[in-house]
Amino acid sequence: MQIPNHIAFIMDGNGRWATSRLLPRNAGHSEGVKALKRVINGCMKYGVKVISLYAFSSENWKRPEKEVKELFRLLKTFFTRDLLHLCNKPFRVNYMGDIDALPSDVKEGMIKCMRDTADVEEYVVNIGINYGGRDEICRAVNKMISAGIDHVDEQTLSSYLDTAGLPDPDVIVRTAGEMRVSNFMLYQLAYSEFIFLDKYWPDMKEDDVNTIIEEYNTRHRKFGAL
């Protein structure tokens, strides 16, 4: 089988998973972390080199304050205790998004993970926190303006995105039956294959990665050619 080099996940359905079980929504976020471990392990088992995860969008601030606070509590624990122990293989941590706007304890944990894994080359876990695709492009443009760049091509713009140095996603996977991109990796997904799964994110298993790769192998990627 052809193994995608980069799979990106829009992790949807944590709250609905919990609500369907008469649990508080934040219980779904806790279960979502467990699913994250299974999916990352599944990707690395098959040799997927880059795994991107949409964890908290720039629009998620609109959610109820109590839920946002609990999400950041989980994220603090995730970055300070859980992230680097998600699987048996070492990986480099990369972030997408405006992390300066995050609570300081969450930001500090994120930066430490990134520094501690900076020398790992084989696998990358790329996490979107306070991330939006339009905002990413605007931040890249402003960086280029500050750098005095007066002519921009695709290669230049790519080098100023949060994913600089990473390949574009071969596959975008969204769970929970929703069929939209929700402002995720808008520049990078130009030729990505889309796979929509009718299951909530906390129900994701390691075997689902095999299903995704099998579906990917049914696609004929032409990149504009015949």
N, CA, C and O of each residue as an XYZ file, in Angstrom:
904
protein
N       0.836     -1.200      0.000
C       0.000      0.000      0.000
C       0.869      1.248      0.000
O       1.982      1.255      0.526
N       0.336      2.297     -0.600
C       0.964      3.606     -0.515
C       0.628      4.218      0.849
O      -0.546      4.370      1.190
N       1.637      4.563      1.612
C       1.423      5.146      2.935
C       1.491      6.666      2.825
O       2.500      7.197      2.363
N       0.449      7.375      3.236
C       0.526      8.841      3.198
C       1.642      9.339      4.095
O       1.862      8.815      5.187
N       2.334     10.342      3.627
C       3.419     10.931      4.403
C       2.899     11.786      5.544
O       3.551     11.919      6.580
N       1.710     12.370      5.348
C       1.152     13.327      6.307
C      -0.363     13.144      6.358
O      -1.047     13.291      5.345
N      -0.879     12.824      7.536
C      -2.323     12.768      7.763
C      -2.687     13.847      8.770
O      -2.055     13.954      9.821
N      -3.694     14.644      8.461
C      -4.172     15.693      9.356
C      -5.581     15.342      9.835
O      -6.422     14.911      9.046
N      -5.830     15.528     11.121
C      -7.102     15.145     11.728
C      -7.831     16.358     12.293
O      -7.275     17.131     13.073
N      -9.082     16.505     11.886
C      -9.996     17.437     12.548
C     -10.761     16.602     13.564
O     -11.654     15.833     13.208
N     -10.402     16.761     14.825
C     -10.892     15.868     15.883
C     -12.236     16.380     16.391
O     -12.288     17.203     17.305
N     -13.304     15.898     15.806
C     -14.633     16.434     16.079
C     -15.487     15.411     16.823
O     -15.372     14.206     16.600
N     -16.347     15.912     17.712
C     -17.357     15.060     18.327
C     -17.132     14.706     19.786
O     -17.862     13.878     20.329
N     -16.141     15.309     20.440
C     -15.914     14.991     21.852
C     -17.138     15.310     22.712
O     -17.576     14.482     23.511
N     -17.683     16.513     22.543
C     -18.837     16.926     23.339
C     -20.058     16.080     23.059
O     -20.769     15.683     23.983
N     -20.308     15.798     21.781
C     -21.480     14.987     21.432
C     -21.334     13.541     21.916
O     -22.316     12.897     22.284
N     -20.092     13.043     21.911
C     -19.849     11.707     22.461
C     -20.277     11.663     23.915
O     -20.939     10.716     24.340
N     -19.902     12.685     24.684
C     -20.250     12.730     26.104
C     -21.752     12.921     26.304
O     -22.361     12.244     27.133
N     -22.345     13.841     25.546
C     -23.765     14.111     25.696
C     -24.604     12.879     25.397
O     -25.603     12.630     26.071
N     -24.207     12.110     24.396
C     -24.957     10.898     24.039
C     -24.905      9.849     25.142
O     -25.712      8.920     25.158
N     -23.950      9.998     26.072
C     -23.816      9.061     27.205
C     -24.246      9.702     28.519
O     -23.995      9.168     29.599
N     -24.905     10.871     28.407
C     -25.392     11.611     29.570
C     -24.247     12.005     30.500
O     -24.397     12.009     31.722
N     -23.115     12.331     29.911
C     -21.938     12.772     30.648
C     -21.690     14.248     30.367
O     -22.149     14.758     29.345
N     -20.976     14.951     31.248
C     -20.607     16.344     30.939
C     -19.704     16.395     29.722
O     -18.932     15.469     29.474
N     -19.800     17.477     28.965
C     -19.043     17.583     27.718
C     -17.541     17.393     27.926
O     -16.862     16.824     27.071
N     -17.029     17.864     29.046
C     -15.594     17.761     29.274
C     -15.125     16.318     29.438
O     -13.946     16.019     29.250
N     -16.049     15.426     29.790
C     -15.683     14.002     29.833
C     -15.311     13.525     28.436
O     -14.460     12.650     28.282
N     -15.943     14.095     27.425
C     -15.608     13.749     26.051
C     -14.221     14.218     25.668
O     -13.518     13.536     24.923
N     -13.819     15.380     26.170
C     -12.472     15.872     25.882
C     -11.422     14.972     26.535
O     -10.372     14.715     25.947
N     -11.700     14.498     27.735
C     -10.767     13.581     28.408
C     -10.625     12.280     27.626
O      -9.520     11.760     27.468
N     -11.746     11.757     27.139
C     -11.693     10.534     26.332
C     -11.009     10.794     24.992
O     -10.383      9.906     24.415
N     -11.143     12.025     24.514
C     -10.492     12.378     23.256
C      -8.982     12.272     23.336
O      -8.332     11.932     22.348
N      -8.405     12.563     24.517
C      -6.960     12.425     24.693
C      -6.548     10.955     24.565
O      -5.506     10.643     23.988
N      -7.369     10.064     25.105
C      -7.075      8.633     24.997
C      -7.125      8.179     23.534
O      -6.301      7.379     23.091
N      -8.101      8.703     22.798
C      -8.191      8.377     21.371
C      -6.985      8.907     20.617
O      -6.507      8.284     19.669
N      -6.500     10.060     21.045
C      -5.320     10.664     20.423
C      -4.125      9.721     20.495
O      -3.390      9.556     19.521
N      -3.943      9.112     21.644
C      -2.839      8.167     21.815
C      -2.989      6.993     20.860
O      -2.013      6.564     20.244
N      -4.202      6.471     20.734
C      -4.427      5.326     19.836
C      -4.157      5.695     18.386
O      -3.556      4.919     17.644
N      -4.599      6.879     17.985
C      -4.443      7.293     16.586
C      -2.972      7.566     16.262
O      -2.486      7.158     15.208
N      -2.272      8.244     17.151
C      -0.856      8.518     16.900
C      -0.075      7.218     16.807
O       0.761      7.053     15.919
N      -0.346      6.294     17.724
C       0.336      5.002     17.657
C       0.024      4.273     16.359
O       0.908      3.660     15.760
N      -1.244      4.338     15.916
C      -1.622      3.697     14.667
C      -0.902      4.299     13.477
O      -0.444      3.576     12.593
N      -0.800      5.631     13.451
C      -0.109      6.298     12.343
C       1.364      5.895     12.299
O       1.896      5.595     11.230
N       2.013      5.889     13.445
C       3.435      5.547     13.468
C       3.662      4.074     13.155
O       4.683      3.709     12.571
N       2.716      3.234     13.542
C       2.808      1.807     13.209
C       2.884      1.599     11.703
O       3.600      0.717     11.229
N       2.143      2.413     10.951
C       2.130      2.280      9.492
C       3.168      3.163      8.812
O       3.299      3.126      7.588
N       3.903      3.950      9.578
C       4.971      4.757      8.990
C       4.544      6.114      8.486
O       5.224      6.696      7.641
N       3.422      6.641      8.987
C       3.018      8.013      8.655
C       3.951      8.959      9.401
O       4.006      8.927     10.630
N       4.671      9.783      8.689
C       5.750     10.569      9.279
C       5.270     11.845      9.969
O       5.869     12.276     10.955
N       4.194     12.455      9.461
C       3.691     13.702     10.034
C       2.212     13.533     10.378
O       1.416     13.099      9.545
N       1.858     13.880     11.605
C       0.482     13.763     12.077
C       0.059     15.142     12.566
O       0.636     15.658     13.523
N      -0.932     15.743     11.929
C      -1.426     17.051     12.346
C      -2.763     16.897     13.052
O      -3.589     16.071     12.666
N      -2.969     17.701     14.093
C      -4.146     17.571     14.957
C      -4.738     18.956     15.219
O      -4.034     19.875     15.638
N      -6.038     19.090     14.968
C      -6.739     20.347     15.213
C      -7.315     20.271     16.618
O      -8.391     19.710     16.820
N      -6.596     20.838     17.599
C      -6.966     20.671     18.996
C      -7.866     21.792     19.514
O      -8.821     21.529     20.245
N      -7.568     23.045     19.140
C      -8.349     24.185     19.630
C      -8.264     25.272     18.584
O      -7.185     25.796     18.304
N      -9.405     25.611     18.007
C      -9.413     26.597     16.932
C      -9.527     28.009     17.497
O      -9.912     28.204     18.650
N      -9.188     28.979     16.671
C      -9.312     30.379     17.095
C     -10.778     30.760     17.295
O     -11.066     31.779     17.924
N     -11.712     29.957     16.768
C     -13.134     30.194     16.971
C     -13.678     29.512     18.229
O     -14.785     29.821     18.672
N     -12.901     28.583     18.808
C     -13.381     27.850     19.985
C     -13.493     28.730     21.226
O     -14.099     28.321     22.217
N     -12.918     29.934     21.188
C     -13.097     30.870     22.305
C     -14.570     31.236     22.497
O     -14.960     31.698     23.569
N     -15.382     31.031     21.470
C     -16.806     31.380     21.548
C     -17.599     30.397     22.400
O     -18.757     30.659     22.724
N     -16.998     29.280     22.764
C     -17.698     28.277     23.577
C     -17.901     28.805     24.998
O     -17.266     29.786     25.387
N     -18.782     28.166     25.779
C     -19.010     28.624     27.155
C     -17.707     28.721     27.944
O     -16.824     27.874     27.811
N     -17.598     29.767     28.769
C     -16.355     30.027     29.505
C     -15.928     28.828     30.344
O     -14.741     28.508     30.419
N     -16.885     28.172     30.968
C     -16.554     27.020     31.819
C     -15.897     25.915     31.008
O     -14.932     25.302     31.465
N     -16.414     25.651     29.794
C     -15.847     24.603     28.959
C     -14.450     24.976     28.483
O     -13.559     24.127     28.445
N     -14.252     26.253     28.115
C     -12.936     26.700     27.656
C     -11.910     26.559     28.778
O     -10.789     26.109     28.541
N     -12.291     26.945     30.004
C     -11.372     26.818     31.137
C     -10.993     25.361     31.378
O      -9.832     25.055     31.646
N     -11.972     24.465     31.283
C     -11.686     23.047     31.487
C     -10.802     22.501     30.367
O      -9.932     21.664     30.607
N     -11.029     22.977     29.151
C     -10.184     22.564     28.036
C      -8.723     22.960     28.281
O      -7.811     22.172     28.028
N      -8.510     24.169     28.766
C      -7.144     24.604     29.029
C      -6.531     23.857     30.207
O      -5.321     23.637     30.242
N      -7.358     23.470     31.167
C      -6.836     22.645     32.261
C      -6.341     21.305     31.716
O      -5.277     20.820     32.101
N      -7.132     20.715     30.811
C      -6.722     19.459     30.184
C      -5.485     19.644     29.322
O      -4.601     18.786     29.300
N      -5.422     20.768     28.608
C      -4.270     21.020     27.747
C      -2.996     21.205     28.561
O      -1.926     20.749     28.159
N      -3.112     21.877     29.709
C      -1.938     22.034     30.560
C      -1.400     20.669     30.986
O      -0.197     20.417     30.917
N      -2.311     19.786     31.431
C      -1.898     18.435     31.819
C      -1.327     17.679     30.632
O      -0.341     16.953     30.759
N      -1.955     17.858     29.481
C      -1.526     17.164     28.266
C      -0.097     17.541     27.902
O       0.717     16.670     27.594
N       0.212     18.835     27.936
C       1.540     19.283     27.510
C       2.611     19.066     28.580
O       3.778     18.863     28.244
N       2.239     19.105     29.851
C       3.246     18.956     30.901
C       3.452     17.508     31.325
O       4.476     17.185     31.927
N       2.486     16.620     31.020
C       2.601     15.252     31.514
C       2.432     14.187     30.445
O       3.145     13.184     30.452
N       1.486     14.394     29.513
C       1.040     13.293     28.653
C       1.675     13.252     27.270
O       1.956     12.171     26.752
N       1.906     14.415     26.665
C       2.210     14.452     25.236
C       3.410     13.593     24.866
O       3.333     12.798     23.929
N       4.508     13.738     25.581
C       5.742     13.062     25.192
C       5.727     11.574     25.532
O       6.683     10.855     25.239
N       4.635     11.112     26.152
C       4.514      9.689     26.492
C       3.376      9.014     25.729
O       2.886      7.959     26.132
N       2.964      9.631     24.630
C       1.831      9.094     23.880
C       2.167      7.806     23.146
O       1.270      7.003     22.888
N       3.407      7.588     22.809
C       3.765      6.378     22.075
C       5.206      6.003     22.391
O       5.928      6.747     23.055
N       5.606      4.840     21.905
C       6.940      4.321     22.211
C       8.025      4.916     21.328
O       9.214      4.753     21.606
N       7.626      5.601     20.273
C       8.601      6.166     19.345
C       8.764      7.658     19.597
O       7.773      8.341     19.853
N       9.972      8.179     19.534
C      10.169      9.620     19.728
C       9.627     10.416     18.548
O       9.625      9.935     17.415
N       9.176     11.615     18.812
C       8.668     12.478     17.748
C       8.954     13.923     18.111
O       9.112     14.279     19.279
N       9.014     14.747     17.068
C       9.195     16.186     17.252
C       7.837     16.851     17.333
O       6.919     16.508     16.588
N       7.716     17.801     18.238
C       6.463     18.532     18.410
C       6.555     19.865     17.674
O       7.524     20.608     17.829
N       5.534     20.157     16.870
C       5.419     21.444     16.189
C       4.034     22.009     16.478
O       3.086     21.252     16.689
N       3.913     23.329     16.491
C       2.628     23.954     16.768
C       2.195     24.859     15.626
O       3.015     25.498     14.967
N       0.894     24.897     15.410
C       0.271     25.872     14.526
C      -0.630     26.752     15.388
O      -1.308     26.265     16.293
N      -0.629     28.038     15.101
C      -1.539     28.927     15.810
C      -0.820     30.030     16.553
O       0.408     30.050     16.641
N      -1.608     30.945     17.084
C      -1.096     32.088     17.830
C      -1.037     31.697     19.306
O      -1.999     31.904     20.045
N       0.089     31.133     19.730
C       0.166     30.613     21.092
C       0.391     31.723     22.118
O       0.265     31.481     23.318
N       0.721     32.933     21.669
C       0.944     34.035     22.613
C      -0.341     34.408     23.351
O      -0.282     34.980     24.440
N      -1.485     34.095     22.778
C      -2.757     34.452     23.406
C      -3.237     33.406     24.420
O      -4.280     33.589     25.046
N      -2.492     32.326     24.583
C      -2.901     31.243     25.478
C      -2.500     31.547     26.919
O      -1.615     32.370     27.157
N      -3.151     30.882     27.890
C      -2.717     31.017     29.284
C      -1.239     30.675     29.413
O      -0.741     29.773     28.739
N      -0.540     31.402     30.285
C       0.919     31.281     30.361
C       1.368     29.874     30.723
O       2.388     29.417     30.207
N       0.637     29.159     31.603
C       1.078     27.823     31.994
C       0.942     26.829     30.844
O       1.760     25.921     30.699
N      -0.098     27.009     30.027
C      -0.257     26.160     28.843
C       0.850     26.447     27.841
O       1.467     25.527     27.303
N       1.096     27.726     27.595
C       2.144     28.136     26.648
C       3.512     27.615     27.079
O       4.280     27.125     26.251
N       3.816     27.717     28.358
C       5.118     27.248     28.849
C       5.285     25.746     28.633
O       6.355     25.286     28.236
N       4.219     24.983     28.896
C       4.285     23.544     28.665
C       4.492     23.209     27.201
O       5.228     22.280     26.870
N       3.843     23.965     26.323
C       3.992     23.744     24.888
C       5.424     24.018     24.434
O       6.019     23.223     23.706
N       5.965     25.147     24.871
C       7.322     25.520     24.464
C       8.336     24.495     24.965
O       9.282     24.155     24.254
N       8.139     24.008     26.182
C       9.059     22.997     26.719
C       9.023     21.727     25.876
O      10.074     21.165     25.570
N       7.829     21.263     25.495
C       7.717     20.079     24.638
C       8.442     20.286     23.319
O       9.126     19.386     22.830
N       8.292     21.472     22.746
C       8.922     21.762     21.465
C      10.446     21.759     21.599
O      11.146     21.209     20.748
N      10.951     22.368     22.658
C      12.397     22.412     22.871
C      12.968     21.019     23.158
O      14.036     20.663     22.661
N      12.250     20.244     23.960
C      12.738     18.918     24.352
C      12.794     17.935     23.184
O      13.509     16.935     23.242
N      12.038     18.225     22.123
C      11.969     17.289     20.994
C      12.575     17.860     19.715
O      12.430     17.273     18.643
N      13.242     18.986     19.823
C      13.703     19.719     18.638
C      14.630     18.905     17.747
O      14.684     19.148     16.541
N      15.356     17.952     18.305
C      16.344     17.203     17.524
C      15.797     15.928     16.893
O      16.518     15.243     16.167
N      14.528     15.597     17.160
C      13.947     14.378     16.588
C      13.558     14.635     15.140
O      12.969     15.670     14.826
N      13.885     13.700     14.261
C      13.653     13.924     12.832
C      12.628     12.985     12.208
O      11.951     13.375     11.257
N      12.492     11.757     12.713
C      11.722     10.751     11.976
C      10.230     11.035     11.947
O       9.596     10.913     10.899
N       9.654     11.417     13.100
C       8.215     11.663     13.171
C       7.949     13.063     13.717
O       8.707     13.585     14.534
N       6.840     13.665     13.237
C       6.426     14.985     13.710
C       4.955     14.916     14.104
O       4.120     14.429     13.342
N       4.647     15.409     15.303
C       3.259     15.620     15.714
C       3.033     17.127     15.731
O       3.630     17.851     16.528
N       2.174     17.578     14.851
C       1.934     18.993     14.583
C       0.550     19.351     15.125
O      -0.459     18.831     14.647
N       0.501     20.238     16.122
C      -0.739     20.471     16.853
C      -1.227     21.894     16.646
O      -0.473     22.847     16.841
N      -2.489     22.044     16.250
C      -3.110     23.347     16.076
C      -3.785     23.801     17.356
O      -4.779     23.210     17.779
N      -3.251     24.855     17.983
C      -3.802     25.427     19.211
C      -4.033     26.920     18.981
O      -3.130     27.636     18.548
N      -5.249     27.379     19.274
C      -5.628     28.753     18.926
C      -5.264     29.006     17.467
O      -4.635     30.004     17.117
N      -5.686     28.060     16.631
C      -5.292     28.053     15.226
C      -6.497     28.305     14.320
O      -7.598     27.811     14.562
N      -6.255     29.080     13.283
C      -7.213     29.251     12.197
C      -6.443     29.449     10.907
O      -5.438     30.160     10.893
N      -6.895     28.833      9.820
C      -6.165     28.910      8.566
C      -6.035     30.321      8.025
O      -4.975     30.696      7.525
N      -7.103     31.110      8.119
C      -7.029     32.497      7.628
C      -6.055     33.315      8.472
O      -5.265     34.095      7.940
N      -6.117     33.133      9.782
C      -5.202     33.853     10.664
C      -3.756     33.465     10.376
O      -2.871     34.321     10.407
N      -3.504     32.189     10.097
C      -2.151     31.746      9.780
C      -1.616     32.469      8.545
O      -0.468     32.914      8.531
N      -2.439     32.584      7.521
C      -2.011     33.260      6.296
C      -1.756     34.745      6.570
O      -0.775     35.304      6.081
N      -2.631     35.384      7.347
C      -2.427     36.802      7.680
C      -1.148     37.005      8.478
O      -0.405     37.954      8.227
N      -0.883     36.119      9.441
C       0.350     36.247     10.220
C       1.580     36.058      9.329
O       2.592     36.739      9.497
N       1.478     35.125      8.381
C       2.598     34.904      7.456
C       2.847     36.141      6.599
O       3.996     36.534      6.395
N       1.778     36.756      6.099
C       1.915     37.959      5.277
C       2.552     39.084      6.082
O       3.430     39.788      5.582
N       2.113     39.258      7.333
C       2.684     40.320      8.157
C       4.162     40.067      8.460
O       4.949     41.010      8.532
N       4.537     38.808      8.636
C       5.956     38.486      8.836
C       6.767     38.854      7.591
O       7.878     39.372      7.701
N       6.209     38.584      6.410
C       6.917     38.905      5.174
C       7.038     40.410      4.987
O       8.065     40.898      4.516
N       5.992     41.148      5.354
C       6.050     42.611      5.272
C       7.150     43.133      6.198
O       7.939     43.998      5.817
N       7.191     42.592      7.428
C       8.210     43.015      8.403
C       9.617     42.691      7.916
O      10.574     43.402      8.222
N       9.730     41.595      7.145
C      11.036     41.187      6.625
C      11.431     41.962      5.369
O      12.532     41.784      4.849
N      10.538     42.817      4.886
C      10.847     43.637      3.719
C      10.738     42.897      2.398
O      11.316     43.322      1.398
N      10.005     41.799      2.384
C       9.850     41.021      1.147
C       8.843     41.727      0.242
O       7.722     42.012      0.662
N       9.240     42.008     -0.996
C       8.357     42.743     -1.905
C       7.853     41.898     -3.064
O       7.102     42.387     -3.907
N       8.260     40.634     -3.114
C       7.726     39.720     -4.126
C       7.533     38.351     -3.479
O       8.451     37.810     -2.861
N       6.341     37.802     -3.625
C       5.998     36.550     -2.942
C       5.604     35.497     -3.958
O       4.751     35.732     -4.814
N       6.233     34.336     -3.858
C       5.779     33.179     -4.616
C       5.330     32.110     -3.620
O       5.387     32.319     -2.409
N       4.881     30.960     -4.140
C       4.343     29.926     -3.259
C       5.382     29.427     -2.265
O       5.071     29.190     -1.098
N       6.603     29.270     -2.727
C       7.662     28.765     -1.849
C       7.945     29.738     -0.708
O       8.157     29.323      0.432
N       7.949     31.027     -1.018
C       8.192     32.030      0.018
C       7.084     32.023      1.053
O       7.346     32.013      2.256
N       5.829     32.029      0.577
C       4.705     32.028      1.506
C       4.726     30.789      2.391
O       4.507     30.885      3.598
N       4.987     29.629      1.800
C       5.029     28.387      2.573
C       6.069     28.450      3.685
O       5.872     27.892      4.764
N       7.169     29.130      3.414
C       8.252     29.192      4.400
C       7.908     30.078      5.591
O       8.607     30.041      6.604
N       6.841     30.875      5.490
C       6.420     31.728      6.593
C       5.171     31.205      7.303
O       4.704     31.820      8.262
N       4.628     30.082      6.843
C       3.480     29.473      7.513
C       3.934     28.712      8.750
O       5.124     28.453      8.927
N       2.981     28.357      9.603
C       3.296     27.597     10.817
C       3.828     26.203     10.494
O       4.462     25.567     11.336
N       3.574     25.736      9.286
C       4.007     24.398      8.868
C       5.278     24.438      8.036
O       5.572     23.481      7.320
N       6.028     25.506      8.111
C       7.263     25.636      7.317
C       8.147     24.418      7.536
O       8.431     24.027      8.668
N       8.580     23.822      6.411
C       9.443     22.648      6.481
C       8.708     21.329      6.516
O       9.331     20.274      6.398
N       7.383     21.364      6.676
C       6.593     20.136      6.691
C       5.894     19.948      5.342
O       5.541     20.931      4.691
N       5.691     18.698      4.915
C       4.938     18.469      3.680
C       3.462     18.785      3.885
O       2.953     18.701      5.002
N       2.779     19.147      2.806
C       1.335     19.354      2.890
C       0.636     18.033      3.206
O       1.163     16.968      2.884
N      -0.545     18.084      3.832
C      -1.250     16.838      4.155
C      -1.651     16.072      2.899
O      -2.197     16.647      1.958
N      -1.376     14.780      2.895
C      -1.910     13.915      1.839
C      -3.385     13.645      2.076
O      -4.165     13.503      1.135
N      -3.758     13.576      3.354
C      -5.129     13.231      3.730
C      -5.583     14.153      4.856
O      -4.843     14.406      5.807
N      -6.813     14.653      4.733
C      -7.488     15.355      5.829
C      -8.622     14.451      6.294
O      -9.480     14.074      5.496
N      -8.634     14.103      7.571
C      -9.668     13.239      8.136
C     -10.496     14.049      9.124
O      -9.953     14.710     10.010
N     -11.817     13.992      8.965
C     -12.703     14.624      9.954
C     -13.666     13.587     10.496
O     -14.257     12.815      9.741
N     -13.816     13.577     11.807
C     -14.727     12.639     12.460
C     -16.085     13.282     12.706
O     -16.299     14.458     12.412
N     -16.992     12.487     13.248
C     -18.329     12.921     13.682
C     -19.276     13.226     12.535
O     -20.312     13.852     12.754
N     -18.952     12.801     11.308
C     -19.873     12.919     10.190
C     -19.988     14.301      9.591
O     -20.788     14.505      8.677
N     -19.213     15.260     10.077
C     -19.265     16.618      9.519
C     -18.400     16.688      8.259
O     -17.354     16.046      8.166
N     -18.868     17.489      7.287
C     -18.179     17.553      6.000
C     -17.812     18.995      5.656
O     -18.334     19.577      4.706
N     -16.910     19.550      6.446
C     -16.397     20.897      6.196
C     -14.995     20.980      6.792
O     -14.611     20.133      7.598
N     -14.233     21.995      6.399
C     -12.844     22.087      6.850
C     -12.674     23.000      8.056
O     -11.644     22.942      8.727
N     -13.669     23.845      8.345
C     -13.652     24.665      9.559
C     -12.351     25.456      9.742
O     -11.772     25.487     10.828
N     -11.910     26.092      8.654
C     -10.772     27.015      8.732
C      -9.472     26.290      9.084
O      -8.611     26.852      9.762
N      -9.328     25.054      8.629
C      -8.166     24.235      8.980
C      -7.228     24.095      7.791
O      -7.620     23.580      6.744
N      -5.991     24.552      7.948
C      -4.921     24.363      6.975
C      -5.374     24.739      5.558
O      -5.207     23.965      4.615
N      -5.939     25.920      5.429
C      -6.559     26.318      4.167
C      -5.560     26.383      3.014
O      -5.902     26.034      1.884
N      -4.362     26.814      3.278
C      -3.352     26.888      2.217
C      -2.793     25.503      1.900
O      -2.563     25.176      0.736
N      -2.577     24.705      2.917
C      -1.889     23.424      2.751
C      -2.761     22.330      2.136
O      -2.226     21.359      1.600
N      -4.069     22.458      2.199
C      -4.941     21.355      1.768
C      -5.292     21.380      0.282
O      -6.197     20.665     -0.149
N      -4.598     22.181     -0.492
C      -4.958     22.376     -1.906
C      -5.149     21.066     -2.659
O      -6.062     20.971     -3.480
N      -4.324     20.052     -2.410
C      -4.436     18.776     -3.109
C      -4.593     17.599     -2.145
O      -4.266     16.463     -2.490
N      -5.092     17.870     -0.944
C      -5.320     16.794      0.019
C      -6.554     15.982     -0.367
O      -7.498     16.502     -0.961
N      -6.526     14.702     -0.017
C      -7.706     13.858     -0.111
C      -8.502     13.994      1.198
O      -7.925     14.071      2.283
N      -9.833     14.022      1.073
C     -10.677     14.178      2.255
C     -11.374     12.861      2.592
O     -11.914     12.182      1.719
N     -11.346     12.524      3.870
C     -12.047     11.334      4.360
C     -12.874     11.755      5.568
O     -12.339     12.286      6.541
N     -14.183     11.514      5.499
C     -15.097     11.880      6.577
C     -15.605     10.599      7.238
O     -16.134      9.710      6.571
N     -15.438     10.520      8.545
C     -15.810      9.320      9.284
C     -17.053      9.571     10.136
O     -17.168     10.606     10.793
N     -17.980      8.614     10.115
C     -19.209      8.727     10.898
C     -19.009      8.169     12.303
O     -19.759      7.299     12.746
N     -18.014      8.665     12.985
C     -17.813      8.263     14.387
C     -17.210      9.443     15.133
O     -16.456     10.241     14.575
N     -17.565      9.530     16.409
C     -17.019     10.610     17.218
C     -15.544     10.350     17.499
O     -15.097      9.204     17.529
N     -14.795     11.433     17.705
C     -13.362     11.290     17.920
C     -13.021     10.339     19.075
O     -12.102      9.537     18.905
N     -13.688     10.367     20.230
C     -13.313      9.445     21.312
C     -13.481      7.971     20.948
O     -12.937      7.107     21.635
N     -14.223      7.670     19.883
C     -14.401      6.278     19.454
C     -13.318      5.811     18.492
O     -13.335      4.661     18.054
N     -12.386      6.680     18.162
C     -11.328      6.313     17.212
C     -10.392      5.273     17.824
O      -9.972      5.384     18.976
N     -10.077      4.251     17.009
C      -9.190      3.164     17.423
C      -7.947      3.157     16.529
O      -7.900      3.824     15.496
N      -6.972      2.407     16.943
C      -5.760      2.269     16.140
C      -6.076      1.681     14.774
O      -5.471      2.069     13.775
N      -7.031      0.734     14.723
C      -7.391      0.104     13.455
C      -8.020      1.080     12.467
O      -8.013      0.828     11.262
N      -8.565      2.190     12.961
C      -9.153      3.170     12.046
C      -8.094      3.775     11.132
O      -8.408      4.206     10.022
N      -6.860      3.812     11.581
C      -5.784      4.310     10.715
C      -5.626      3.403      9.503
O      -5.395      3.882      8.393
N      -5.750      2.096      9.710
C      -5.686      1.164      8.582
C      -6.822      1.436      7.598
O      -6.609      1.410      6.385
N      -8.017      1.695      8.105
C      -9.161      2.009      7.247
C      -8.897      3.267      6.428
O      -9.217      3.322      5.240
N      -8.314      4.275      7.068
C      -7.995      5.522      6.385
C      -6.979      5.283      5.268
O      -7.133      5.796      4.160
N      -5.954      4.510      5.564
C      -4.917      4.243      4.559
C      -5.479      3.410      3.407
O      -5.125      3.639      2.251
N      -6.335      2.462      3.707
C      -6.965      1.672      2.645
C      -7.807      2.567      1.734
O      -7.766      2.425      0.512
N      -8.565      3.484      2.326
C      -9.363      4.410      1.520
C      -8.471      5.324      0.690
O      -8.763      5.597     -0.474
N      -7.391      5.791      1.287
C      -6.434      6.629      0.572
C      -5.907      5.910     -0.663
O      -5.678      6.538     -1.697
N      -5.713      4.599     -0.562
C      -5.178      3.833     -1.679
C      -6.185      3.603     -2.799
O      -5.823      3.112     -3.869
N      -7.449      3.955     -2.561
C      -8.442      3.884     -3.640
C      -8.486      5.178     -4.447
O      -9.118      5.231     -5.502
N      -7.821      6.215     -3.958
C      -7.858      7.518     -4.617
C      -6.754      7.614     -5.670
O      -5.657      7.086     -5.487
N      -7.058      8.288     -6.760
C      -6.070      8.530     -7.816
C      -5.721     10.010     -7.793
O      -6.503     10.848     -8.243
N      -4.564     10.322     -7.277
C      -4.154     11.709     -7.116
C      -3.482     12.215     -8.390
O      -2.427     11.718     -8.786
N      -4.103     13.210     -9.027
C      -3.623     13.672    -10.324
C      -2.910     15.013    -10.268
O      -2.171     15.355    -11.192
N      -3.116     15.778     -9.204
C      -2.469     17.085     -9.055
C      -2.629     17.944    -10.314
O      -1.694     18.624    -10.736
N      -3.815     17.904    -10.899
C      -4.096     18.727    -12.065
C      -3.776     18.091    -13.387
O      -4.174     18.604    -14.432
N      -3.048     16.956    -13.370
C      -2.719     16.262    -14.613
C      -3.817     15.239    -14.923
O      -4.863     15.216    -14.275
N      -3.556     14.400    -15.922
C      -4.536     13.380    -16.303
C      -4.279     12.089    -15.566
O      -5.005     11.114    -15.758
